[in-house]
């Protein structure tokens, strides 16, 4: 079985999953907390189940294996990369929420916007992965650049958080700059027109605020990909593993956003988990040519960091709920 057939089958699977999500799961466009909880479980289960597929592919030598990984090693690297991408998506969720708020997009129209946002993210991330893999494989010093960049990003994130600043720039600033740029080329309506991105008024084609939100989401995803792609390249340089881990984390991003839509600010301490993960992977990249860190250790660091952020956030949520106001 050639790699071409494997890649075609993989793309077909992604298209099938997207079709299932848009046409089957959201045929009526309903968004409820219970449904999004099930969808989140579904996407995570699909991603975890694909670990078995990775094992079988590498165990039977059905894919290119440039780094000579064992089947177990490939499965562990895929799983670690998936957790890294999932954890780094946390900040993305916060920014998406701010974009929808700034554009005044109702919940019922957010799913369609995010669906097309995911399509764009898959394309652009695939392109960035291809470039990143070439750079890190061809240039011996590139891991040092990526490592320093991730450490700098993590430290800046911690500094901003301790100073009580938002991790991303104020969305109103981004929205204003993006709108000024877009309005040079596109005319916008002042109000929404259902779930339409464009409408025609008096023979003129106009974009709606929903389209503005979509463009902002794509731009911010590109900004976050600048962090996440070097991070996962710190786990493995195998393009097949990097692509799959990134794409399956991206596919589940939308369901996770809606599941956590009303609880994002409550899971505040996940931001510190992201800081630890960025710092660890940055150090791992810098030491890549000097120390071989076992994959189980990397997986453990990432898993423990995520669980610590979740548990501390959950503890503070319960603590806040048990506080009764005094009179």
C-alpha positions as CSV (number, residue, x, y, z in Angstrom):
1,X,0.0,0.0,0.0
2,X,1.5,3.3,-1.1
3,X,1.7,6.5,0.9
4,X,-0.6,8.1,-1.7
5,X,-3.4,5.7,-0.9
6,X,-2.9,6.3,2.8
7,X,-3.1,10.1,2.4
8,X,-6.1,9.8,0.2
9,X,-7.9,7.5,2.7
10,X,-7.0,10.0,5.5
11,X,-8.4,13.0,3.6
12,X,-11.5,11.0,2.8
13,X,-11.9,10.2,6.5
14,X,-11.6,13.8,7.5
15,X,-14.2,14.9,4.8
16,X,-16.5,12.1,6.0
17,X,-16.2,13.3,9.6
18,X,-16.9,16.9,8.6
19,X,-19.9,15.9,6.6
20,X,-21.2,13.8,9.5
21,X,-20.7,16.7,11.8
22,X,-22.4,19.3,9.6
23,X,-25.2,17.2,8.0
24,X,-26.0,14.6,10.7
25,X,-25.1,16.1,14.1
26,X,-26.2,19.6,13.3
27,X,-28.9,19.1,10.7
28,X,-31.2,21.4,12.7
29,X,-28.5,23.6,14.0
30,X,-29.4,23.1,17.6
31,X,-26.7,23.7,20.2
32,X,-27.3,22.4,23.7
33,X,-24.9,21.7,26.6
34,X,-25.9,18.0,26.7
35,X,-25.3,17.6,22.9
36,X,-22.0,19.4,22.9
37,X,-20.9,17.2,25.8
38,X,-21.6,14.1,23.8
39,X,-19.9,15.6,20.7
40,X,-16.8,16.4,22.7
41,X,-16.7,12.8,23.9
42,X,-17.2,11.7,20.3
43,X,-14.3,13.7,18.9
44,X,-11.9,12.8,21.7
45,X,-12.9,9.1,21.3
46,X,-12.3,9.3,17.5
47,X,-8.8,10.9,18.1
48,X,-7.9,8.3,20.8
49,X,-9.1,5.4,18.6
50,X,-6.9,6.6,15.8
51,X,-3.9,5.8,18.1
52,X,-4.7,2.2,17.3
53,X,-4.7,3.0,13.6
54,X,-1.3,4.6,14.0
55,X,0.1,1.6,15.7
56,X,-1.1,-0.8,13.0
57,X,0.2,1.4,10.2
58,X,3.7,1.6,11.7
59,X,3.7,-2.0,12.9
60,X,3.0,-3.2,9.3
61,X,5.3,-0.6,7.7
62,X,2.5,0.9,5.7
63,X,3.7,4.5,6.0
64,X,7.0,6.3,5.6
65,X,9.0,6.1,8.8
66,X,11.8,8.7,8.5
67,X,12.7,8.6,12.2
68,X,12.6,4.8,12.4
69,X,9.9,4.7,15.1
70,X,8.6,1.5,16.6
71,X,4.8,1.0,16.4
72,X,4.5,1.7,20.1
73,X,6.8,4.8,19.8
74,X,4.7,6.2,16.9
75,X,1.5,5.7,18.9
76,X,2.9,7.4,21.9
77,X,4.2,10.4,19.9
78,X,0.9,10.8,18.2
79,X,-1.0,10.7,21.5
80,X,1.5,13.2,23.1
81,X,1.2,15.5,20.0
82,X,-2.6,15.3,20.2
83,X,-2.6,16.3,23.9
84,X,-0.2,19.2,23.1
85,X,-2.4,20.5,20.3
86,X,-5.5,20.1,22.5
87,X,-4.0,21.9,25.4
88,X,-2.7,24.8,23.2
89,X,-6.2,25.2,21.8
90,X,-7.4,26.4,25.2
91,X,-6.2,30.0,24.5
92,X,-7.8,29.8,21.1
93,X,-11.1,29.1,22.7
94,X,-10.9,32.2,24.9
95,X,-10.2,34.4,21.8
96,X,-13.0,32.8,19.8
97,X,-15.4,33.6,22.6
98,X,-14.2,37.2,22.6
99,X,-14.5,37.5,18.9
100,X,-18.1,36.3,18.9
101,X,-18.9,38.7,21.8
102,X,-17.3,41.7,20.0
103,X,-19.2,40.9,16.8
104,X,-22.5,40.2,18.7
105,X,-22.9,36.8,17.1
106,X,-25.8,34.8,18.7
107,X,-25.0,31.2,19.8
108,X,-27.3,29.7,17.1
109,X,-25.1,31.2,14.3
110,X,-21.7,30.4,15.9
111,X,-21.6,26.7,14.9
112,X,-21.7,27.4,11.1
113,X,-19.0,30.1,11.5
114,X,-16.8,27.7,13.4
115,X,-17.4,24.9,10.9
116,X,-16.0,26.9,8.1
117,X,-13.3,28.3,10.4
118,X,-12.2,24.7,11.0
119,X,-12.0,24.0,7.2
120,X,-9.7,27.0,6.8
121,X,-7.6,25.9,9.8
122,X,-7.1,22.4,8.4
123,X,-5.8,23.9,5.1
124,X,-3.5,26.5,6.6
125,X,-2.2,24.2,9.4
126,X,-1.4,21.5,6.8
127,X,0.6,24.1,4.9
128,X,2.4,25.3,8.0
129,X,3.2,21.7,9.0
130,X,4.7,21.0,5.6
131,X,7.0,24.1,5.9
132,X,7.8,23.4,9.5
133,X,8.8,19.8,8.9
134,X,11.1,20.8,6.0
135,X,12.8,23.5,8.1
136,X,13.4,21.3,11.2
137,X,14.7,18.4,9.1
138,X,16.9,20.4,6.8
139,X,18.3,23.0,9.3
140,X,20.1,21.6,12.3
141,X,19.8,24.8,14.2
142,X,16.0,25.2,13.7
143,X,15.1,23.3,16.9
144,X,17.0,25.9,18.9
145,X,15.0,28.7,17.2
146,X,11.7,26.9,17.8
147,X,12.7,26.1,21.4
148,X,13.7,29.7,22.3
149,X,10.5,31.0,20.6
150,X,8.3,28.6,22.7
151,X,10.0,29.5,25.9
152,X,9.7,33.2,25.1
153,X,6.0,32.7,24.3
154,X,5.4,30.8,27.5
155,X,7.2,33.4,29.7
156,X,5.3,36.3,28.0
157,X,2.0,34.4,28.6
158,X,2.9,34.0,32.3
159,X,3.9,37.7,32.6
160,X,0.7,38.9,31.0
161,X,-1.4,36.6,33.2
162,X,0.3,37.7,36.4
163,X,-0.2,41.3,35.3
164,X,-3.9,40.5,34.8
165,X,-3.7,41.2,31.1
166,X,-5.4,39.2,28.4
167,X,-3.2,36.6,26.7
168,X,-4.3,37.8,23.3
169,X,-4.5,41.4,22.3
170,X,-7.8,43.1,22.9
171,X,-10.2,41.7,20.3
172,X,-11.7,45.1,19.8
173,X,-8.2,46.3,18.6
174,X,-7.9,43.3,16.3
175,X,-11.5,43.7,15.2
176,X,-11.0,47.4,14.4
177,X,-7.7,46.8,12.5
178,X,-9.2,43.9,10.6
179,X,-12.4,45.8,9.7
180,X,-10.4,48.8,8.5
181,X,-8.4,46.5,6.2
182,X,-11.4,44.5,5.0
183,X,-13.5,47.6,4.4
184,X,-11.0,48.7,1.8
185,X,-12.0,45.8,-0.3
186,X,-15.4,44.5,1.1
187,X,-18.6,46.3,2.0
188,X,-20.3,45.2,5.2
189,X,-23.9,45.3,6.5
190,X,-24.5,46.8,9.9
191,X,-26.6,43.9,11.1
192,X,-26.8,40.1,10.8
193,X,-28.9,38.5,8.2
194,X,-29.5,35.1,9.7
195,X,-26.6,32.7,9.1
196,X,-25.6,34.3,5.8
197,X,-22.0,35.4,5.2
198,X,-23.1,37.5,2.2
199,X,-26.3,39.1,1.0
200,X,-27.3,41.1,-2.1
201,X,-28.9,44.5,-1.6
202,X,-29.9,46.8,-4.5
203,X,-27.8,44.6,-6.8
204,X,-24.7,45.0,-4.6
205,X,-23.0,42.1,-2.8
206,X,-22.4,42.9,0.9
207,X,-20.7,40.9,3.6
208,X,-22.3,40.4,7.0
209,X,-20.8,40.6,10.5
210,X,-20.8,36.8,10.5
211,X,-18.2,36.9,7.7
212,X,-16.1,39.4,9.7
213,X,-16.2,37.0,12.6
214,X,-15.1,34.1,10.3
215,X,-12.1,36.2,9.0
216,X,-11.1,37.1,12.6
217,X,-11.2,33.5,13.7
218,X,-9.0,32.4,10.7
219,X,-6.5,35.1,11.5
220,X,-6.3,34.3,15.2
221,X,-6.0,30.6,14.4
222,X,-3.0,31.4,12.2
223,X,-1.4,33.3,15.1
224,X,-1.9,30.4,17.5
225,X,-0.6,27.9,14.8
226,X,2.7,29.8,15.0
227,X,3.0,28.5,18.5
228,X,1.4,25.1,18.2
229,X,3.2,23.9,15.1
230,X,6.7,24.4,16.6
231,X,5.4,22.8,19.8
232,X,4.3,19.6,18.1
233,X,7.5,19.5,16.1
234,X,9.2,19.3,19.5
235,X,7.4,16.0,20.0
236,X,8.1,14.4,16.5
237,X,9.5,15.4,13.1
238,X,7.4,12.8,11.4
239,X,5.0,14.7,9.1
240,X,2.3,12.0,9.1
241,X,2.1,12.0,12.9
242,X,2.3,15.8,13.2
243,X,-0.5,16.2,10.6
244,X,-2.8,13.6,12.2
245,X,-2.3,14.9,15.8
246,X,-2.9,18.5,14.7
247,X,-6.0,17.8,12.6
248,X,-7.8,15.5,15.1
249,X,-7.2,18.2,17.8
250,X,-8.6,20.8,15.4
251,X,-11.6,18.8,14.5
252,X,-12.7,18.6,18.1
253,X,-12.0,22.2,18.8
254,X,-15.5,23.4,17.8
255,X,-17.4,20.9,20.0
256,X,-15.1,21.7,22.9
257,X,-15.8,25.4,22.5
258,X,-19.5,25.0,22.7
259,X,-19.2,22.6,25.6
260,X,-17.1,25.1,27.5
261,X,-18.7,28.3,26.1
262,X,-20.3,29.3,29.4
263,X,-17.4,28.0,31.6
264,X,-14.2,29.3,29.9
265,X,-13.4,31.9,32.5
266,X,-14.0,29.5,35.3
267,X,-11.2,27.2,34.0
268,X,-8.8,30.0,34.3
269,X,-5.9,27.9,35.6
270,X,-5.6,25.9,32.4
271,X,-3.7,28.9,31.1
272,X,-0.9,27.9,33.6
273,X,-1.0,24.4,32.2
274,X,-0.3,25.8,28.8
275,X,2.6,27.8,30.1
276,X,4.2,24.7,31.7
277,X,3.7,22.8,28.4
278,X,5.2,25.5,26.2
279,X,8.2,25.8,28.6
280,X,8.8,22.1,28.7
281,X,8.6,21.6,24.9
282,X,10.8,24.6,24.4
283,X,13.5,23.0,26.6
284,X,13.0,19.7,24.9
285,X,13.7,21.3,21.5
286,X,16.8,23.0,22.7
287,X,18.1,19.7,24.3
288,X,17.0,17.6,21.3
289,X,20.5,17.0,19.9
290,X,22.0,16.4,23.4
291,X,19.6,14.5,25.5
292,X,17.0,11.9,24.4
293,X,13.9,12.3,26.6
294,X,11.7,9.2,26.6
295,X,8.2,9.7,25.2
296,X,6.4,8.4,28.3
297,X,8.0,11.2,30.2
298,X,6.8,13.9,27.8
299,X,3.3,12.4,27.8
300,X,3.3,12.3,31.6
301,X,4.4,16.0,31.9
302,X,1.7,17.1,29.5
303,X,-1.0,15.0,31.1
304,X,-0.1,16.0,34.7
305,X,0.0,19.7,33.6
306,X,-3.5,19.5,32.1
307,X,-5.0,17.6,35.0
308,X,-3.4,20.0,37.5
309,X,-5.0,23.0,35.7
310,X,-8.4,21.3,35.5
311,X,-8.4,20.2,39.1
312,X,-7.3,23.6,40.5
313,X,-9.9,25.3,38.3
314,X,-12.6,22.8,39.5
315,X,-11.6,23.3,43.1
316,X,-11.9,27.1,42.8
317,X,-15.3,26.7,41.1
318,X,-16.6,24.5,43.9
319,X,-15.1,26.9,46.5
320,X,-16.8,29.9,44.9
321,X,-20.1,28.0,44.7
322,X,-20.0,27.1,48.4
323,X,-19.3,30.7,49.5
324,X,-22.5,32.2,50.9
325,X,-22.8,36.0,51.0
326,X,-22.8,37.5,54.4
327,X,-25.2,40.2,55.4
